[in-house]
Amino acid sequence: MSKILGIDLGTTNSAMAIVEGGEPKVIENKEGARTTPSIVAISKNSERLVGQVAKRQAVTNHENTIFSVKRLIGRRWEDEEVQRDVKTLPYKIVKAGEGVKVKMNDKEFTPQEISAMILQKLKADAEEKLGEKITETVITVPAYFDDSQRQATKDAGKIAGFEVKRIINEPTAAALAYGLNKKKDEK
C-alpha cells in the first residue's frame, strides 16, 4: 500500500508528514528543512522557483514573487480581505470572473495554480526522500475556511497530481496527532 502524504499547506510555510509504523513522521524537504516557504516566483530568466529559492530572491523580484496566496484561494473579487490585499501586497491581483488571479511575468495564475506549484514541490521532495511515488494526500485547512476555499484547496491538490483523500481542519489534524501519541504512550 502506498503512503498518503499529510500536508499542512500554510500561508507562510508548508510542511508534510507520513504515518510510518503507526507514528507520524515529518518529512524534510530537498533542502533538509522541516518547513518549505509557501512562496512561488518566476525569475528574471523565466524560471519557476518554489520555496526557499523563491524566498531568497523576493527582495529583488517582488512583483513576480507570490506569497500568502492562501489568503486568496477560493475567494471572490469583492471580498473585503481580497480588496485589502489588492492594496497591500506587492504583486498584482486581478479580477477573473467572480474570483481572482495573480500576475507573474505578465502571466495570470489562479490561487489554486500557485498552491499546486507548492504542492508539486512537496510531492517531488517527499518522493525523493521516501524513494517511492506518492499519489494520495490529505491537506489541512483552517477551521474557518468555507466550502469554496476547501474545494479550491482540493482543486490545487488535483492540479498538483494528487488524489486528495480528504481536506481536514487544522485543529482536527492536531487532535488526531495527539490521539496517535496518546495511544503510543498507553502501550
C-alpha positions as CSV (number, residue, x, y, z in Angstrom):
1,M,0.0,0.0,0.0
2,S,1.4,3.4,-1.0
3,K,1.8,6.1,1.6
4,I,-0.6,9.0,2.0
5,L,1.2,12.3,2.4
6,G,-0.2,14.7,5.0
7,I,0.3,18.3,4.0
8,D,-0.1,21.5,6.0
9,L,-0.4,24.0,3.2
10,G,0.3,27.1,5.2
11,T,0.0,30.8,4.4
12,T,3.7,31.4,5.3
13,N,5.2,27.9,5.3
14,S,4.1,24.4,4.4
15,A,5.1,21.0,6.0
16,M,4.5,17.4,5.2
17,A,4.4,14.1,7.1
18,I,3.5,10.5,6.7
19,V,2.4,7.8,9.2
20,E,5.1,5.1,9.5
21,G,4.6,2.2,11.8
22,G,1.7,4.0,13.4
23,E,3.8,7.1,14.1
24,P,3.5,10.5,12.4
25,K,6.9,11.4,10.9
26,V,7.6,14.9,9.5
27,I,9.5,14.7,6.2
28,E,12.2,17.2,5.4
29,N,12.3,18.9,2.0
30,K,15.1,18.6,-0.5
31,E,17.0,21.4,1.3
32,G,16.8,19.4,4.6
33,A,14.3,21.7,6.3
34,R,11.1,20.6,8.0
35,T,9.2,23.5,6.5
36,T,9.0,24.9,3.0
37,P,8.2,28.6,2.4
38,S,4.8,28.9,0.7
39,I,6.3,31.1,-2.0
40,V,6.4,30.9,-5.8
41,A,8.3,33.2,-8.2
42,I,9.2,33.5,-11.8
43,S,12.8,34.6,-12.1
44,K,14.2,37.3,-14.4
45,N,15.1,34.5,-16.9
46,S,11.6,32.9,-16.7
47,E,12.5,30.0,-14.4
48,R,9.8,28.9,-11.9
49,L,11.1,29.0,-8.3
50,V,9.3,27.5,-5.3
51,G,10.1,27.5,-1.6
52,Q,13.4,28.8,-0.2
53,V,14.9,29.7,-3.6
54,A,11.8,31.8,-4.3
55,K,12.1,33.5,-0.9
56,R,15.8,34.3,-1.4
57,Q,15.1,36.4,-4.5
58,A,11.9,38.1,-3.3
59,V,13.5,41.4,-2.4
60,T,14.9,41.9,-5.9
61,N,11.9,40.5,-7.8
62,H,8.9,41.3,-5.5
63,E,6.4,41.9,-8.4
64,N,7.0,38.3,-9.6
65,T,7.1,36.6,-6.2
66,I,3.8,35.3,-4.9
67,F,3.4,34.7,-1.1
68,S,0.4,34.4,1.2
69,V,-1.7,33.1,-1.7
70,K,-3.8,31.0,0.8
71,R,-5.4,34.4,1.7
72,L,-6.9,34.5,-1.8
73,I,-7.8,30.8,-2.5
74,G,-11.5,30.3,-3.1
75,R,-12.3,33.9,-2.5
76,R,-14.4,36.3,-4.6
77,W,-13.1,39.6,-6.1
78,E,-15.4,41.7,-4.0
79,D,-14.4,40.0,-0.6
80,E,-13.2,42.6,1.9
81,E,-10.0,40.7,2.5
82,V,-9.2,40.4,-1.2
83,Q,-9.7,44.2,-1.6
84,R,-7.4,44.8,1.3
85,D,-4.8,42.5,-0.2
86,V,-5.0,44.2,-3.6
87,K,-3.9,47.4,-1.9
88,T,-1.2,46.0,0.3
89,L,0.5,43.1,-1.5
90,P,3.4,43.9,-3.8
91,Y,2.3,41.6,-6.6
92,K,-0.7,42.2,-8.9
93,I,-4.1,40.7,-8.1
94,V,-6.6,40.9,-10.9
95,K,-10.3,40.1,-11.2
96,A,-11.0,36.9,-13.1
97,G,-14.8,36.3,-13.5
98,E,-16.1,36.2,-9.9
99,G,-12.7,35.2,-8.5
100,V,-9.1,36.4,-8.6
101,K,-5.8,35.7,-10.3
102,V,-2.3,36.8,-9.5
103,K,0.2,38.1,-12.1
104,M,3.7,36.9,-12.5
105,N,5.8,37.8,-15.5
106,D,2.7,39.1,-17.4
107,K,1.0,35.7,-17.0
108,E,-2.1,35.2,-14.8
109,F,-2.5,32.3,-12.4
110,T,-5.3,31.3,-10.1
111,P,-4.5,30.9,-6.4
112,Q,-5.2,27.1,-7.0
113,E,-2.4,27.0,-9.6
114,I,0.1,28.8,-7.3
115,S,-0.9,26.5,-4.4
116,A,-0.4,23.5,-6.8
117,M,3.1,24.6,-7.6
118,I,3.9,24.5,-3.8
119,L,2.2,21.1,-3.5
120,Q,4.2,19.8,-6.5
121,K,7.4,20.7,-4.8
122,L,6.4,19.0,-1.6
123,K,5.3,15.9,-3.6
124,A,8.6,15.8,-5.5
125,D,10.6,16.3,-2.3
126,A,8.7,13.5,-0.5
127,E,9.1,11.1,-3.4
128,E,12.8,11.7,-3.5
129,K,13.2,11.4,0.3
130,L,11.0,8.2,0.5
131,G,12.2,6.6,-2.7
132,E,8.6,5.9,-3.9
133,K,5.8,7.5,-5.8
134,I,3.2,9.4,-3.8
135,T,-0.2,9.8,-5.3
136,E,-2.5,10.4,-2.4
137,T,-2.7,13.2,0.1
138,V,-4.7,14.7,3.0
139,I,-4.4,18.5,3.2
140,T,-5.2,20.7,6.2
141,V,-7.1,24.0,6.1
142,P,-8.0,26.5,8.7
143,A,-11.3,25.7,10.5
144,Y,-12.8,29.0,9.3
145,F,-12.4,28.1,5.6
146,D,-15.7,27.9,3.8
147,D,-16.8,25.3,1.2
148,S,-15.4,27.4,-1.7
149,Q,-12.0,27.7,-0.1
150,R,-12.0,24.0,0.8
151,Q,-12.9,23.0,-2.8
152,A,-10.3,25.3,-4.2
153,T,-7.6,23.7,-2.0
154,K,-8.8,20.3,-3.1
155,D,-8.6,21.5,-6.7
156,A,-5.0,22.7,-6.1
157,G,-4.2,19.1,-4.9
158,K,-5.6,17.7,-8.1
159,I,-3.7,20.1,-10.3
160,A,-0.5,19.0,-8.4
161,G,-1.2,15.4,-9.4
162,F,-2.6,14.1,-6.1
163,E,-5.7,12.2,-5.4
164,V,-7.0,14.3,-2.4
165,K,-8.4,11.8,0.1
166,R,-9.5,14.4,2.5
167,I,-9.4,18.1,3.4
168,I,-9.1,18.3,7.2
169,N,-9.4,21.2,9.6
170,E,-6.1,22.1,11.2
171,P,-7.4,21.7,14.8
172,T,-8.8,18.3,13.8
173,A,-5.4,17.3,12.5
174,A,-3.8,18.4,15.7
175,A,-6.3,16.3,17.8
176,L,-5.7,13.3,15.6
177,A,-1.9,13.6,16.0
178,Y,-2.4,14.0,19.8
179,G,-4.5,10.8,19.7
180,L,-1.8,8.9,17.9
181,N,0.8,10.0,20.5
182,K,-1.6,9.2,23.4
183,K,-2.2,5.6,22.0
184,K,1.6,5.1,21.8
185,D,2.0,6.3,25.5
186,E,-0.6,3.8,26.7
187,K,1.2,0.8,25.2
